[in-house]
Amino acid sequence: MNREDFDYSSILIQDIMTRILITVNSTTTALQIAKMMDQSGIGAIFVKENDHPVGVVTDRDFAIRVAANNLPFDTPAEKIMSSPLVTINHNESISAAAERMTSKKIRKLAVTENGKIVGIVTATDLVTQLAK
């Protein structure tokens, strides 16, 4: 069997997602978020209000919202986050994730299970899986 014969719809999100999530509240500053991303080696941090996820700040959000608009580093997360969250269920296929990312023009999806965010899947996760 070669790569072209493999059915990528059989690989589920739960098999490749990252389960460790870092969250902040909506008043956390851009600088604080950038430091957290740097220290953790990640490209996305979820934003919560009243313990409910309302958005995500990604490395791309910094480029487009902070740097391109010359916003100060004390700008709160609520001003730079991508919202609403785009999600995918943990038991959907990686093909479904690729389609959703393509249609929404995004690189990260929040993963849900029973309506709760349990992880994140990124375009890099998909590419890594396809390269196996």
N, C-alpha and C positions, 0 to 999 in steps of 0.2 A: 504494500500500500504506500503510495507516495502522498506528499502534502496535498495535492489537488483532490485526492480521493477522500480526504478526511472530512468528517461532518462536524464543523465547528458549532453547530446548533446543539450538539450533545454536551458541550462543556458549559457548566453553569457558573453564574456570577459568584456564588458562594465558594466555588473552588479556587478562585483567583483573587478575590477581593482582599483588601486590607481591613482588618477588624479594629485596629487601634485608631481611635479618633481623638483629635485635639479640638476642644471647643473653647470659645470665649464668649463674653457677653457683648452686647451691641455697642457698649461704650469703650471697649478696649481699643487703644490707638493703633494706627497703622504701624508705627514704630515697634510697639510691643508685639504685634502679630508678625512682623518681618523677623524680629529676633527669635520668636518661637519657631518659625519656619526654618530659619537658618540652623538653630540648635538641634532641631529634630530631623533635618534633612528631608522635609516634606514640602509639597507645593500647594497645600490647601488646608484651611482651618475653618471649621463650621462655627457659625454664629448662632447663639441661642438667646431667646428672650423668654423669661418665666419657664426655663427648663425645656423650651420647645424650639427645635431647629427652625430658623427663619431664613438662613442664607449661608453662603460660603464665600470666603475670601481666598482667591487663588493667586498664584504668582502672576498670572495674566492680568488680574484685576489691578495689581500694583503698576504694571506697565501702562495699562490703558487709563485707569482712573486716577492714580496717584502721580506717577511720573509725567505722563502726557499732559496732565492738567495742572502740574506744578502745585499739587495740594500739600499742605503742611503735614509733617509726620505725626502731629497730634490729632489728625482727622479720625473720627470714630469709625469703627467697623461698619456701622449701619449706613454710612455714607459711601463706602467703597465695595461692599459685598454684592455678590450676584444673588438675586432673589427674584422670584421664588426658587426654591431648590428643585432641580430636575432629578428625579429618582428612578430607580429600577428595582424590581423585586429580586431578592436573593436567589430565587429559583428560576429566574429567566436565563436565557442563553447568552453567551458572549456575542453571538450574532445580533441579538436584540439590542445589546448594549452598544455595539458598533453602529447600528442603524440609528439609535436614539442620539448618540453623540454627533453623528453626521448631520442628521436633520436639524438638531438644535445648535450646531456649530460650537460645541463645547468639548472639553477634554476630560472632564471629571463628572461622575455620577454618584449621588448619594445612594447607598444600598439600603433597602428597607426589608423588614420582616415583621409581619403583623402590624404594619403601620408605624413601626419604630425604626429609626436610623441605626443600623448595626455595622456599617462599614462604608468604604469608598472603593470605587473601581475607576481606574484611569486609562487613558489611551495607551500609556506606557505598559500597563498590565496586559492589555489586549495584544499589543505588538509582541511583548515578551512571550505570551502564550502561542501566538502564531509562529514564532521563530523556533519553537521546540520541535 
